[in-house]
């Protein structure tokens, strides 16, 4: 059979062809306007040529699927057991047991007791090598020993079970905001415990360099990588001090990173951590081995409003982690931010991955992003940025000293502030919450509410914590105010969109204004044409917003604003920038201008104050 060439009837594409089409679409704007800049200051071009002489980063072998891991965080042990068995019987590879006080404790967790763990693991064939990953914190640190003892009590060979134990005292210190004891005491205590597991035959890995605390606190990709790397190096040294060889010590460490909705940066981040750890191994005189890298989809991108949108974000993140070479991936159920996810949400999380494996076959190619100009560039940039931050931590005395001095927390707080400002202005938009919200969305069922965070300071020396947050929380608080207003009055707070001219004049800006106001729970009511003023009076709205084109505004904005004010509008907005008309329009009673990049959050908060809602 002759070779089929789908491109033979088309002329070869050139970069100049692309540039010509882009210039036409940009209508005179420079191509450089398509550049973006990451929170690490990496300038990202819109197009890259194929990377020459690129090599595959050693990770999963071609054809080896990543582990489909399911979170087991149900407070009821019987329900947890039923969930584990259901997951394993429906294509999940293994389970992540989440205990109280863990980095991944989002308000609900499995009790760290012998009875609960034995019940939860009943019927799970650990002897078949089913992967179990532990996510615990100081309040549940006994979980590791209980799981190990459970395996021994079942007569299982310690070397045959597949347990990633997940000790992370530095991550716990950062998230809890407390130094429990000096590192000279803390490190030997943990490493001696690990040495005991090793003597029993468990192979681990045991320590985890977990980047999630930085990511969940708003940090950048390079900051997350540097934090995970610096912690792993601290554990590497602690194991050596315990008397282990460097070769043995490195085999007892794995990494866990957050997978985000930013697909390209997530792919690059997972590739970068392998290169960074290989550099540490080489600096230690070791030939690099393939590190174990696991992923969890990011908490900070989860939303309570329009939670089904989390399915899309989770899919993008899981795909990116898999393409980036993660050995195991956990997808947060789409309702995780609302409370304890039910069986349906957990099934969707599991099936998200099984479809990517079984139908999309993403695992068939080893390091599928190798050679991509964009991904290779981002990987290299993240390695360079993260290595520089890692060196800063090392110069400060390592992770423990840097956390105690607040060095890491201050750097993360700076990036978090930038993120919060970009979310507030909707420069960083979240579909379904800050953009295109649905005020009539149906509630999503959960099994129970998340437990409120514990109050009071744990024993030890306080330090600034890496406080976890979600990007959409400020908008969700406004939506909660809207719900409370609806419950009190029987209707939502409203704004009247006064649409001037023809639909072709006002539709774009009316859609923009509707999305903006309803992101804060303020219902938009439209009126146009001859019935505009009649509709305004019938709406009983106190706020009004003019929506039309610049051309129509020039002739009608002043008169319309005065008419609305006379009809009872207490505050008038205009969708668009005022340009040279600012003084005249403000003189006519227009108080606020809405435009792309304005402080949407502040504007909405001010609207609630005006409404007394």
C-alpha positions as CSV (number, residue, x, y, z in Angstrom):
1,X,0.0,0.0,0.0
2,X,1.3,3.4,-0.9
3,X,2.1,5.7,1.9
4,X,-0.7,8.1,2.7
5,X,0.4,11.7,2.9
6,X,-2.3,13.9,4.2
7,X,-0.2,17.0,3.5
8,X,0.9,16.3,0.0
9,X,-1.8,18.4,-1.6
10,X,-1.1,21.5,0.4
11,X,1.9,23.8,0.1
12,X,4.3,23.7,3.1
13,X,3.4,26.2,5.8
14,X,5.8,28.9,6.7
15,X,6.1,31.1,9.7
16,X,5.6,34.2,7.5
17,X,2.2,32.8,6.4
18,X,1.1,32.5,10.1
19,X,2.4,36.1,10.8
20,X,0.3,37.4,7.9
21,X,-2.9,35.8,9.1
22,X,-2.2,37.1,12.7
23,X,-1.6,40.6,11.5
24,X,-4.9,40.6,9.7
25,X,-6.7,39.3,12.8
26,X,-5.0,41.8,15.1
27,X,-6.2,44.7,12.9
28,X,-3.0,46.7,13.2
29,X,-2.0,45.7,16.8
30,X,1.6,44.3,17.0
31,X,2.2,40.6,17.1
32,X,4.0,41.3,20.4
33,X,0.6,42.0,21.9
34,X,0.1,38.2,21.9
35,X,3.0,37.7,24.3
36,X,2.2,36.8,27.9
37,X,4.4,36.9,31.1
38,X,4.2,34.2,33.8
39,X,4.3,34.9,37.5
40,X,7.9,34.0,37.4
41,X,8.6,36.7,34.8
42,X,9.0,34.3,31.9
43,X,8.1,36.0,28.7
44,X,6.0,33.6,26.6
45,X,5.8,34.1,22.8
46,X,2.8,33.1,20.8
47,X,4.7,30.8,18.5
48,X,7.8,28.7,18.7
49,X,9.8,26.7,16.2
50,X,10.5,23.1,16.9
51,X,13.3,22.6,19.3
52,X,16.4,21.1,17.7
53,X,18.4,18.4,19.3
54,X,15.9,18.0,22.1
55,X,16.2,14.8,24.2
56,X,13.6,12.8,26.1
57,X,13.6,13.4,29.8
58,X,13.8,10.0,31.5
59,X,10.4,9.3,33.1
60,X,7.6,6.8,32.5
61,X,8.5,4.3,29.8
62,X,6.6,4.5,26.5
63,X,3.4,2.5,26.9
64,X,3.4,2.6,30.7
65,X,0.2,4.2,31.9
66,X,0.5,6.5,34.9
67,X,-1.2,5.4,38.1
68,X,-4.9,6.5,38.4
69,X,-5.1,7.4,42.1
70,X,-8.3,8.1,44.0
71,X,-8.5,10.2,47.1
72,X,-9.9,8.4,50.1
73,X,-10.9,11.2,52.5
74,X,-14.2,10.0,53.9
75,X,-14.6,10.4,57.6
76,X,-16.6,7.2,57.9
77,X,-14.3,4.2,57.6
78,X,-17.0,1.8,56.2
79,X,-17.9,4.4,53.5
80,X,-14.1,4.8,52.8
81,X,-13.8,1.0,52.3
82,X,-16.7,0.8,50.0
83,X,-15.3,3.7,48.0
84,X,-11.8,2.1,47.7
85,X,-13.2,-1.2,46.5
86,X,-15.5,0.5,44.0
87,X,-12.6,2.6,42.7
88,X,-10.2,-0.4,42.4
89,X,-12.9,-2.5,40.7
90,X,-13.5,0.3,38.1
91,X,-10.0,0.9,36.8
92,X,-8.3,2.9,39.5
93,X,-4.8,1.9,40.1
94,X,-4.6,2.8,43.8
95,X,-5.7,5.1,46.6
96,X,-4.4,8.1,48.4
97,X,-5.4,7.9,52.1
98,X,-5.9,11.5,53.4
99,X,-5.7,12.0,57.1
100,X,-6.4,14.9,59.4
101,X,-3.9,17.8,59.3
102,X,-2.4,16.7,56.0
103,X,-1.5,19.2,53.3
104,X,-4.4,17.7,51.3
105,X,-6.9,17.8,54.2
106,X,-9.6,20.1,52.7
107,X,-11.9,19.8,55.7
108,X,-12.7,16.1,55.6
109,X,-10.3,13.1,56.2
110,X,-10.1,9.5,57.2
111,X,-9.5,9.1,61.0
112,X,-5.9,8.0,61.7
113,X,-6.9,5.2,64.1
114,X,-6.2,1.5,63.9
115,X,-9.9,0.6,63.7
116,X,-10.6,3.1,60.9
117,X,-7.5,2.1,58.8
118,X,-8.2,-1.6,59.2
119,X,-11.8,-1.1,58.1
120,X,-10.9,1.1,55.2
121,X,-8.3,-1.3,53.8
122,X,-10.5,-4.4,54.3
123,X,-10.5,-6.4,51.1
124,X,-7.7,-4.3,49.5
125,X,-5.1,-6.7,48.1
126,X,-1.9,-4.9,49.2
127,X,-0.1,-8.2,48.4
128,X,-0.9,-7.6,44.7
129,X,1.1,-4.3,44.8
130,X,-1.9,-2.0,44.9
131,X,-0.3,1.5,45.3
132,X,-1.2,3.2,48.5
133,X,-0.1,6.8,49.1
134,X,-0.4,8.4,52.5
135,X,-1.1,12.1,53.0
136,X,-0.9,12.9,56.7
137,X,0.2,15.7,59.0
138,X,1.3,16.1,62.6
139,X,-2.1,15.3,64.1
140,X,-2.2,12.1,62.2
141,X,1.5,11.1,62.0
142,X,0.7,7.7,63.6
143,X,-1.1,6.8,60.3
144,X,2.2,5.6,58.7
145,X,3.0,3.2,61.5
146,X,-0.6,1.9,61.6
147,X,-0.7,1.2,57.9
148,X,2.7,-0.6,58.1
149,X,1.6,-2.7,61.1
150,X,-1.7,-3.5,59.3
151,X,0.4,-5.0,56.4
152,X,2.5,-7.0,58.8
153,X,-0.5,-8.2,60.7
154,X,-1.9,-9.6,57.4
155,X,1.2,-11.6,57.0
156,X,2.4,-9.6,54.0
157,X,6.0,-9.2,53.0
158,X,7.1,-5.6,53.7
159,X,9.0,-5.5,50.5
160,X,6.0,-6.7,48.5
161,X,3.6,-3.9,49.4
162,X,3.6,-0.6,47.5
163,X,3.3,2.3,50.0
164,X,4.4,5.8,49.4
165,X,4.5,7.0,53.0
166,X,4.7,10.7,52.5
167,X,6.6,12.1,55.5
168,X,6.9,15.8,55.0
169,X,7.7,17.7,58.3
170,X,8.9,20.8,56.5
171,X,5.7,21.0,54.4
172,X,3.7,20.5,57.6
173,X,5.7,23.3,59.3
174,X,5.0,25.7,56.4
175,X,1.2,25.0,56.2
176,X,0.6,25.0,60.0
177,X,2.8,28.0,60.7
178,X,4.6,26.5,63.6
179,X,8.1,25.2,64.3
180,X,7.5,22.2,66.6
181,X,11.2,21.7,67.5
182,X,14.6,22.6,66.2
183,X,15.6,20.8,63.0
184,X,18.5,19.2,64.8
185,X,15.9,17.3,66.8
186,X,13.1,17.0,64.3
187,X,15.1,15.5,61.5
188,X,16.7,12.7,63.5
189,X,13.4,11.8,65.0
190,X,11.7,11.3,61.6
191,X,14.7,9.7,59.9
192,X,15.1,7.2,62.8
193,X,11.4,6.3,62.3
194,X,12.0,5.8,58.6
195,X,15.1,3.7,59.3
196,X,12.9,1.4,61.4
197,X,10.6,0.9,58.5
198,X,13.5,0.2,56.2
199,X,14.9,-2.4,58.7
200,X,11.5,-4.1,58.6
201,X,11.8,-4.4,54.8
202,X,9.5,-1.6,53.6
203,X,11.0,0.0,50.5
204,X,9.0,3.2,50.5
205,X,9.6,5.9,49.3
206,X,9.1,7.6,52.6
207,X,10.0,11.4,52.4
208,X,8.1,13.6,49.9
209,X,9.1,16.9,48.5
210,X,5.6,18.3,48.2
211,X,5.1,21.5,46.3
212,X,1.4,21.8,47.0
213,X,1.8,24.1,50.1
214,X,3.4,26.8,47.9
215,X,0.9,26.3,45.0
216,X,-2.2,26.3,47.3
217,X,-0.8,29.6,48.9
218,X,-0.7,31.3,45.5
219,X,3.0,30.7,44.6
220,X,4.5,30.5,41.2
221,X,5.6,27.4,39.3
222,X,9.3,28.1,40.0
223,X,8.6,28.8,43.7
224,X,6.7,25.5,44.0
225,X,9.6,23.6,42.3
226,X,12.2,25.3,44.5
227,X,10.3,24.5,47.7
228,X,9.8,20.9,46.8
229,X,13.5,20.6,45.7
230,X,14.9,22.3,48.8
231,X,12.8,20.1,51.1
232,X,13.9,17.0,49.2
233,X,17.5,18.0,49.6
234,X,17.0,18.6,53.4
235,X,15.5,15.1,53.7
236,X,18.4,13.7,51.5
237,X,20.9,15.2,54.0
238,X,18.9,14.0,57.0
239,X,18.9,10.4,55.7
240,X,22.7,10.6,55.0
241,X,23.1,11.8,58.6
242,X,21.2,8.8,59.7
243,X,23.9,6.6,58.2
244,X,22.4,5.7,54.9
245,X,24.4,5.9,51.7
246,X,23.5,8.6,49.2
247,X,22.3,6.0,46.7
248,X,19.9,4.5,49.3
249,X,18.8,7.8,50.6
250,X,17.7,9.2,47.2
251,X,15.6,6.0,46.6
252,X,13.5,6.9,49.7
253,X,12.4,10.3,48.4
254,X,9.6,11.1,45.9
255,X,7.9,14.3,44.7
256,X,4.3,15.5,44.7
257,X,3.3,18.6,42.7
258,X,0.0,20.4,42.0
259,X,-1.3,20.1,38.4
260,X,-2.9,23.4,37.3
261,X,-5.3,24.5,34.6
262,X,-2.4,26.3,32.9
263,X,-1.6,23.3,30.6
264,X,1.7,24.3,29.2
265,X,3.3,25.5,32.4
266,X,2.1,22.4,34.2
267,X,3.7,20.1,31.6
268,X,6.9,22.1,31.8
269,X,6.9,22.0,35.6
270,X,6.6,18.2,35.8
271,X,9.4,17.9,33.3
272,X,11.5,20.4,35.2
273,X,11.4,18.7,38.5
274,X,13.1,15.6,37.0
275,X,15.9,17.7,35.5
276,X,16.3,19.6,38.8
277,X,16.5,16.5,40.9
278,X,18.9,14.9,38.4
279,X,21.2,17.9,38.8
280,X,21.2,17.4,42.6
281,X,22.1,13.7,42.1
282,X,24.9,14.6,39.8
283,X,26.2,17.2,42.2
284,X,26.2,14.4,44.8
285,X,28.4,12.2,42.6
286,X,25.5,9.9,41.6
287,X,24.3,8.8,38.2
288,X,20.7,10.1,38.0
289,X,17.8,7.6,38.5
290,X,14.3,8.1,37.4
291,X,12.5,9.9,40.3
292,X,9.0,9.1,41.3
293,X,6.7,12.1,40.7
294,X,3.0,12.2,41.7
295,X,0.4,14.8,41.0
296,X,-2.8,16.2,42.5
297,X,-5.0,18.6,40.6
298,X,-4.8,22.0,42.2
299,X,-6.9,23.1,45.1
300,X,-6.6,26.8,44.4
301,X,-8.4,26.5,41.0
302,X,-11.4,24.7,42.5
303,X,-14.7,26.7,42.6
304,X,-17.9,26.4,44.7
305,X,-20.0,28.2,42.1
306,X,-20.6,26.4,38.8
307,X,-18.6,23.4,40.3
308,X,-19.1,21.4,37.1
309,X,-16.6,23.7,35.5
310,X,-14.1,22.0,37.8
311,X,-14.4,18.9,35.6
312,X,-12.9,20.8,32.7
313,X,-10.2,22.3,34.8
314,X,-9.4,18.9,36.4
315,X,-9.2,17.3,32.9
316,X,-6.8,19.9,31.6
317,X,-4.6,19.5,34.7
318,X,-4.6,15.7,34.6
319,X,-3.8,15.7,31.0
320,X,-0.9,18.2,31.6
321,X,0.5,16.1,34.5
322,X,0.3,13.0,32.4
323,X,2.0,14.5,29.4
324,X,4.6,16.0,31.8
325,X,5.5,12.5,32.9
326,X,3.8,12.1,36.3
327,X,3.9,8.5,37.6
328,X,0.6,8.9,39.4
329,X,-2.2,11.4,39.2
330,X,-5.0,12.2,41.6
331,X,-8.0,14.3,40.4
332,X,-10.0,16.2,42.9
333,X,-13.7,15.5,42.6
334,X,-15.5,18.5,41.1
335,X,-17.5,19.2,44.3
336,X,-14.5,19.1,46.6
337,X,-14.7,22.8,47.5
338,X,-18.4,22.4,48.5
339,X,-17.9,19.6,51.1
340,X,-17.5,15.9,51.2
341,X,-17.8,14.7,47.5
342,X,-20.4,12.0,46.8
343,X,-19.9,8.8,44.8
344,X,-20.9,10.5,41.5
345,X,-18.3,13.2,41.8
346,X,-15.6,10.7,42.7
347,X,-16.6,8.5,39.7
348,X,-16.2,11.5,37.4
349,X,-12.8,12.2,38.8
350,X,-11.8,8.6,38.2
351,X,-13.3,8.3,34.8
352,X,-11.6,11.6,33.7
353,X,-8.3,9.7,34.0
354,X,-9.4,6.4,32.7
355,X,-10.6,8.1,29.5
356,X,-7.3,9.8,29.1
357,X,-5.5,6.5,29.4
358,X,-7.8,4.0,27.7
359,X,-9.3,6.3,24.9
360,X,-6.8,9.1,24.4
361,X,-3.8,6.8,24.9
362,X,-1.7,9.7,26.2
363,X,0.8,7.2,27.8
364,X,1.9,5.6,24.5
365,X,4.7,8.1,23.9
366,X,7.5,8.7,26.4
367,X,7.9,12.4,27.2
368,X,5.4,13.4,24.5
369,X,6.3,17.1,24.8
370,X,10.0,16.6,24.0
371,X,10.9,18.7,21.0
372,X,8.1,21.1,21.3
373,X,9.7,24.5,21.1
374,X,7.3,26.1,23.6
375,X,7.5,23.3,26.2
376,X,11.3,22.9,25.9
377,X,11.7,26.7,26.4
378,X,9.3,26.8,29.4
379,X,11.0,23.7,30.9
380,X,14.4,25.4,30.6
381,X,13.2,28.7,32.0
382,X,11.5,27.0,35.0
383,X,14.6,25.0,35.7
384,X,16.7,28.2,35.6
385,X,14.3,30.2,37.8
386,X,13.7,27.4,40.3
387,X,17.4,26.6,40.6
388,X,18.0,30.3,41.4
389,X,15.3,30.3,44.1
390,X,16.6,27.0,45.5
391,X,20.1,28.5,45.8
392,X,18.6,31.4,47.7
393,X,17.0,29.0,50.2
394,X,20.3,27.1,50.5
395,X,22.2,30.4,51.2
396,X,19.6,31.1,54.0
397,X,20.6,27.8,55.6
398,X,18.1,25.4,53.9
399,X,14.4,25.0,54.0
400,X,14.0,24.9,57.8
401,X,16.0,28.2,58.3
402,X,14.3,29.9,55.3
403,X,10.9,29.0,56.6
404,X,11.7,30.1,60.1
405,X,13.0,33.5,58.8
406,X,9.9,33.9,56.6
407,X,11.9,34.1,53.4
408,X,9.8,31.6,51.4
409,X,6.5,33.0,52.8
410,X,7.3,36.5,51.9
411,X,8.2,35.6,48.3
412,X,5.0,33.5,47.9
413,X,2.9,36.3,49.5
414,X,4.2,38.7,46.8
415,X,3.1,36.5,44.0
416,X,-0.2,35.7,45.7
417,X,-1.0,39.5,45.9
418,X,-0.4,39.7,42.1
419,X,-2.7,36.8,41.5
420,X,-5.4,38.3,43.7
421,X,-5.2,41.6,41.9
422,X,-5.4,39.8,38.5
423,X,-8.4,37.8,39.7
424,X,-10.1,40.9,41.0
425,X,-9.7,42.6,37.7
426,X,-10.6,39.4,35.8
427,X,-7.4,39.5,34.0
428,X,-7.1,35.9,35.3
429,X,-10.6,34.8,34.7
430,X,-12.4,31.7,36.1
431,X,-15.2,30.6,33.8
432,X,-18.4,30.1,35.7
433,X,-17.4,32.4,38.6
434,X,-15.7,35.6,37.7
435,X,-16.8,35.3,34.0
436,X,-20.1,34.0,32.6
437,X,-21.7,33.0,35.9
438,X,-25.1,31.4,36.1
439,X,-27.3,32.9,38.9
440,X,-29.9,30.1,38.4
441,X,-27.4,27.2,38.7
442,X,-28.8,24.1,40.4
443,X,-27.2,23.1,43.7
444,X,-24.7,20.2,43.7
445,X,-25.1,17.4,46.3
446,X,-22.4,16.6,48.8
447,X,-22.3,14.1,51.6
448,X,-21.6,16.7,54.3
449,X,-20.0,20.0,55.0
450,X,-16.3,20.4,55.3
451,X,-15.1,20.8,58.9
452,X,-14.0,24.3,60.0
453,X,-10.2,24.7,60.4
454,X,-9.0,24.1,63.9
455,X,-8.6,27.3,66.0
456,X,-5.7,27.9,68.3
457,X,-2.0,27.6,67.7
458,X,-0.3,24.2,67.8
459,X,2.5,23.9,70.3
460,X,5.8,25.3,69.1
461,X,7.3,28.5,67.8
462,X,4.9,30.4,65.4
463,X,6.0,31.4,62.0
464,X,4.1,33.0,59.0
465,X,2.1,30.1,57.4
466,X,1.7,29.3,53.8
467,X,-2.1,29.9,54.0
468,X,-4.2,27.9,51.5
469,X,-6.8,29.7,49.4
470,X,-8.9,29.4,46.3
471,X,-8.8,32.0,43.6
472,X,-12.5,32.5,43.4
473,X,-13.2,33.0,47.1
474,X,-13.8,36.8,46.9
475,X,-16.4,36.4,44.2
476,X,-18.0,33.5,46.1
477,X,-18.4,35.8,49.1
478,X,-20.3,38.3,47.0
479,X,-22.5,35.5,45.6
480,X,-23.2,34.5,49.2
481,X,-24.3,38.0,49.9
482,X,-26.6,37.8,46.9
483,X,-28.2,34.6,48.2
484,X,-28.7,36.2,51.6
485,X,-30.4,39.2,50.0
486,X,-32.6,36.9,48.0
487,X,-33.6,35.0,51.2
488,X,-34.5,38.3,52.9
489,X,-36.3,40.1,50.2
490,X,-37.4,37.5,47.7
491,X,-35.3,38.9,44.9
492,X,-31.6,39.4,44.1
493,X,-29.9,42.8,44.0
494,X,-30.4,44.2,40.5
495,X,-28.7,46.5,38.0
496,X,-30.6,47.8,34.9
497,X,-28.7,47.6,31.6
498,X,-29.8,50.5,29.5
499,X,-29.0,49.4,26.0
500,X,-28.8,52.3,23.5
501,X,-29.1,52.0,19.7
502,X,-29.4,48.8,17.7
503,X,-28.5,45.3,19.0
504,X,-25.3,45.5,16.9
505,X,-24.4,48.6,18.9
506,X,-25.0,47.3,22.4
507,X,-24.9,43.5,22.5
508,X,-21.1,43.2,23.1
509,X,-21.0,45.6,26.0
510,X,-24.3,44.5,27.4
511,X,-22.9,40.9,27.6
512,X,-19.7,42.2,29.2
513,X,-21.7,44.2,31.8
514,X,-24.0,41.3,32.5
515,X,-21.1,38.9,33.1
516,X,-19.3,41.5,35.3
517,X,-22.3,42.3,37.6
518,X,-23.6,38.7,37.8
519,X,-20.1,37.6,38.8
520,X,-21.0,39.3,42.1
521,X,-24.5,38.0,42.3
522,X,-26.1,41.3,41.0
523,X,-28.8,40.3,38.5
524,X,-28.8,42.2,35.2
525,X,-32.1,43.3,33.7
526,X,-32.0,44.7,30.2
527,X,-34.1,47.3,28.4
528,X,-33.7,49.0,25.0
529,X,-35.5,51.1,22.4
530,X,-38.7,53.0,23.1
531,X,-39.6,51.0,26.2
532,X,-36.2,51.6,27.9
533,X,-37.4,54.0,30.6
534,X,-40.6,52.0,31.1
535,X,-38.5,48.8,31.6
536,X,-36.2,50.7,34.1
537,X,-39.1,51.8,36.3
538,X,-40.7,48.3,36.2
539,X,-37.3,46.7,37.1
540,X,-37.3,48.5,40.5
541,X,-33.5,48.6,40.1
542,X,-31.5,51.4,41.8
543,X,-28.4,50.9,39.7
544,X,-28.2,51.4,36.0
545,X,-25.5,50.8,33.4
546,X,-25.4,52.3,29.9
547,X,-24.4,49.8,27.2
548,X,-23.6,50.7,23.6
549,X,-20.9,51.6,21.1
550,X,-18.6,54.6,21.4
551,X,-20.4,56.2,18.4
552,X,-23.8,55.9,20.1
553,X,-22.4,57.1,23.5
554,X,-21.1,60.3,21.8
555,X,-24.7,61.3,21.0
556,X,-26.8,59.7,23.6
557,X,-24.8,59.0,26.8
558,X,-25.4,62.4,28.4
559,X,-29.2,62.6,27.8
560,X,-29.7,58.9,28.8
561,X,-27.8,59.3,32.0
562,X,-29.8,62.4,33.0
563,X,-33.1,60.6,32.2
564,X,-32.1,57.6,34.3
565,X,-31.1,59.8,37.2
566,X,-34.4,61.6,37.0
567,X,-36.3,58.3,37.0
568,X,-34.6,57.2,40.2
569,X,-31.2,55.6,39.4
570,X,-29.0,56.1,42.4
571,X,-25.8,55.3,40.6
572,X,-25.1,55.1,36.9
573,X,-22.4,53.1,35.2
574,X,-21.2,53.1,31.6
575,X,-19.7,50.0,29.9
576,X,-16.5,51.3,28.2
577,X,-13.7,53.7,28.7
578,X,-14.7,57.4,28.7
579,X,-11.7,58.8,26.7
580,X,-12.1,62.5,26.0
581,X,-15.7,62.4,27.3
582,X,-14.9,61.7,30.9
583,X,-15.6,65.2,32.4
584,X,-18.8,65.7,30.4
585,X,-20.1,62.2,31.2
586,X,-19.3,62.5,34.9
587,X,-21.1,65.9,34.8
588,X,-24.2,64.1,33.5
589,X,-24.2,61.8,36.4
590,X,-22.2,58.8,35.2
591,X,-20.2,57.7,38.2
592,X,-18.3,54.6,37.2
593,X,-16.8,53.2,34.0
594,X,-16.6,49.4,33.3
595,X,-13.9,48.1,31.0
596,X,-11.7,45.1,30.6
597,X,-9.1,45.2,33.4
598,X,-11.0,47.4,35.8
599,X,-11.1,46.5,39.5
600,X,-14.2,44.3,39.1
601,X,-14.1,43.0,42.7
602,X,-13.8,46.5,44.2
603,X,-16.6,47.8,41.9
604,X,-18.9,45.0,42.9
605,X,-18.2,45.5,46.6
606,X,-18.9,49.2,46.2
607,X,-22.2,48.3,44.5
608,X,-23.3,46.3,47.5
609,X,-22.5,49.2,49.7
610,X,-24.6,51.5,47.5
611,X,-27.5,49.0,47.7
612,X,-27.1,48.5,51.4
613,X,-27.2,44.8,50.7
